[in-house]
Amino acid sequence: MRTLQEIEAELAQLRAQLETVQGTECEVYTRIVGYYRSLRNWNKGKKEEYRLRVTFDPPKEENPGKKSLREVAEYRYFYRKTCPNCPPVKEYVSQLPLAGKQVDVDTEEGLSEAQTYQILSTPTVLFFDRNGRPIHEAHSVDQLEDLRPHLTLSQA
């Protein structure tokens, strides 16, 4: 039979062996972004990639959509004779201190002009800058009243 001291010595020897155990490296793969990739090298190059990124800041003049209401030169008012909301808008735009044109969408010429500017409903008031580019549109008197304090008239 073994004595307590022999067992203690054997345990100490096994503990010493456990401290020096060396295994082989295990490669772990995961599917994070649609394909399997090794986790060991997952973040290599990410900081450098972030540092070298190129940001895109388009010039404010070239942004599509509603532009700032800079120097409105003229307007075009698209209407129909049977439109119930058109008369109040017509009265309001006639009081604007801008050169403007009224376009009847019921005529062929008016319909083709409305299609050119993709006007889908009446009443619509389309504001243009000095270069003839549309910069804003309004569909009601309320929208026109909200817009009026921001209008700067072109000195062309």
N, C-alpha and C positions, 0 to 999 in steps of 0.2 A: 504494500500500500504506500501511496505517496504522502509525503508530509506537507504541512502547510507552507513551509519555506520553499519546497520544490515547486509547489503550485504558484506561489508569489513570484518566484524567479522566472518561471515559464511565462506568466502574464506580463512581466516587465519586458521580457525579450520580444513577445508578440507586439506589445505597444511600440517598441522601438522600430520594429519592422513596418508597422502601420505608418509611422511618420515619414518613412522613406519610400513609400509606394509611389511609383510613377506609372500612369496609364498612358494610353495613346489619345491624341486629340480627337474629339468627336466633331464632325461637320454637321451643323444643323441647318436645314433648309426650311424656308417658309414661303408661303404664297401670299404676299401682301399686295402687290400691285398687278396681279394678273398672271404672273409667271413665278416659278420657283427660283429663289435666290438665296445665296449663302448669307446667314446672319452675321458672320464674322466680319465681312467687308461691307456691311450695309451702309454705314455712314461715311465711308472713306470718300473724300472729294466733295462732300456736301457743303462744307464751309467755303471752300474755294469757289465752288459753283455759285453759291449765294453772293460771294464778294464780287464775282465777275459778271453778274447778271446785267442785262441791259433793260432799262426801264423805258417805257414808251409814253411820252407826254405830247399829244398832238397840240398844235397851236390852237389857241382859243378861237381864232377867226375861222378855222377849218372844221370845227365840230359840227356834225350834222344835227338835225333836229331843231328845236327851238333855240334860237340864238339870242344873245342879249339885244335889247331893243336900242341899238345904236342907230342914230341918224336915219329915221324913216323918211324916205323920199316920196313915196306914193302908196296908194292902196287900190285894190280892186274889190268891189262888192258884188258877190254872186247872189242872185235872187231868182225867185219864180213869181209869177203873177198870182198863183193860187196859194202861196205860202202864207200861213197866218202869222208867223213870227217875223216876217220880212219888213213890214212897214216901220216898226219902232227902230230897227237896226238901220234902215235907210235914213230915217230922220236924224239919228245920232251921227252917222258918218257924214251926212251933209253939213253938219256943224263943225267937223274937224278942220283945222287949218292946214289941210294937206291937199295936194292934187290927187284926184281919184277918178276911177272909171267904174261905171255900173255895167254889169254884165248880166243880161237876161239868159238864164240857162235853158229856157223854153225854145230859143232860136237855135239853128244849126251852128252858127258861129259861136254863140255863147256856150253851147254844149261842148264843142271841140276845145274851146279855151279852158273850160272847167276840167275836161279830161286831161289837158296838158298839165295842169297843176294838181291833179288828183283830188278835185273837190267832189265830195260824195254827198253833201247835204247843204241845204240852204236854210237860213242865211249864213253866208261865210264871208268874212272880210279878211283879205290876205294883204299883209303889209310887205313892202319891198324896200330894199336899201338902194343907194345910189347906183350900184352895179346891176340892178334889176333882179337881184336874188331875193326870193321870199324869206323873210326872217321871222314872221309870226302870223298866226291866224286866230280869229275870234269868231264865235258863233252866236253871241247874244249881247244885249246891251250891258248886262252885268260884267261879262268878260271884257268888253270895251272900256267900261268905267275902271275896272281894275288895271287895265293896261295904260290908260291915259297918263297917269303921273310919271310913267317910265319912258314915255315917248320923248325923243329928242329929234327935233325937226332938222332935216338936212338943209344946209345953206348952199345949195347947188347953183 
